[in-house]
Amino acid sequence: GLNDNENYLNSSKEQIDHLVSLNLINENSNILDFGSGQGRLVNGLKFADVKVKEYTGVDTDSNSLKWCNRFLSHYNQNLKFIHLPAFNARYNKSANGLLEIPVENEKYDLVFLNSVFSHMLSNDVAFYLKEFNRIITNKGIVYLTAFTEENVPNVEENPIDYLNETNK
């Protein structure tokens, strides 16, 4: 698990090392981290001492982004965090609908998602895949991770008591 700082940083560094080994990250990369949360990918880049041209983190959780801007934005001048106040049934229930990502077309070499689609339904995923197609370069890559489990429904939004969390 990611229950302490060392595990958190090491897991992020392993992911960065993997992306570097696939030549998906280098000093000329423009990266969009979709669902950036508290900056796990940025911390991994810093911890692994991997430089990129530009990093953009996007998240629906304004508190996470405030934290990133306060504690991580000094890492690099080409580092920015964007609040996308789009609807998400778990993280942003008060929003009204899905929103385009406010970045330029055909800019990003890598769109990175760490277990983000695990928290979305099919229509949301389809919408954002179209957005990624708009913002990645010709040779751009979408790299995503997702959880899979046996013996669960194909689709269920925020099941009660899942991971000992309660729905509010």
N, C-alpha and C positions, 0 to 999 in steps of 0.2 A: 504494500500500500504506500500511499504518499502521506503518511501520518507524521513525518518529521522533516525538518529542513534538508537534512542530508539525503534522504530518499527522494525528496522532491527535486533537488538540484541534480542528483545523479540520474534520475529517470529522464529529466529534460536533456541533460548532456548526452545520454545514450541516444535519444531521438535526434539531436543535432548531429552527432557523429554519424548516424545512419544516413541522414539527409546529405551530409557532406560526401559520404562514401558513394552515394548515388549521383553525385554531382548536381544536386538540386539546390544547394546553397554554396555561394562563393562571394567574393568581395564585390561582384557586379550585380548581385541579386537584389531585386525589388520584391519584398515579401509582404503579403497581406495575411495576417493572422486573424482568421474569422472565428470569433468566440474567444478572444484573447484572455478573458478573465483577469486574474491578478498578474499577468505577464509571465507565465511559465516559460514560454518560448524565448522571450527576451532574456530572462534570467539564465536560460540554458545557453544562449548565444554568448552572453557575458562570461559565464562560468567556463565554457569551452574555448573562450577567446577566439570566436569566429566572427569576422567582420562581414557586414553586408552593406550594400549601397544605401538601401532605404528599408525601413520596417514600418508597417502600419498595422496597428492593432485595432480591431473593431469588436465592440461588445454591446449588448443591450443593458447591461448592469452599470448604471452610472457610478455607483459606489466603487466598483472595481476599477473603473477608469480614473476616478479621482485619486485612488491609491496609486495607480500606475504613474499618473502624471506627477504626483508628489514624490514618489520614491524611485522611479525608474527612468524618467525622461532625461536625466542628466547623463545617462550612459552614452548617448550619441546624439548629435544635433539632427540627424536624419531619422529620428525616431518619433512617431506620433501615435496618439490614441484617439479614436473617433467613437463617439457615442452614436449608436444606431438604435433609436427608441422604437424598435419594431416589436410586434406582439410575439410573446413566447409564453406558453401555458405554465411554464415552471419559473422563469426568471423575470418576465415582464408582462404580467396579466393585464395591466391597466392600459397598455398600448392598443392602438386601433389599426390592425392590419400589418402587412409586410411592407418593407421599405427598400428602395434601391440603395445600394451602397454608394455613398457620396465620394467617389473617387473617379479618376479619369479612365477612359477606355484603353484597352490594350497596353497596360502599364506593367502588370505584375508577372514576374517569372514563376512565382510560386504562391499559390493560395493554400494555406495550411489550416486544417481543422482538426483539433484534438477532441474526439468524442462529442462533436457538436450536433451532428445529425441524429445522434442517439436521443436528443431532446426535442426533435421536430417530427411533425407528421409529413406524409408524402407530398402534399401540395406545397408546404414550406420548402422542402428539400428541392423540389422541381423548380420553384421560383429562384432559389439561390444558386442552383446549378446554372441557370440561364444568366444570372448576374455574373458568376465567375467566368462564363464564356465571354462575356462582354469585356471584362477587365484584364484577362490574361493575354499575354503576348502570343504570337503564333506558335511558339515552342513552349508556352507556359504549361505548368503542371498544377493540377489540384491533388494535394496529398491529404488524405483524411484517415482517421482511425474511427473505429466504432466497436461497441461491445456486442457480443453475441451470446445468447444463452439458450440452453435446451429447455424444452417443456414450458414455454411461455407463449402467450398469444402473439400472433404476428404483429399486431398493433394494439397498444394500450397506452393511453396518455395518463401519466402520473398515477400509476396504480396505488391504492391506499396501502400504507405501511411498507412500501418498497424501500429497502435499505434503511428501515426503521425511521423513515421520515413520515411526517403527517402532512396531509394536504390542508391548506388554509383557505 
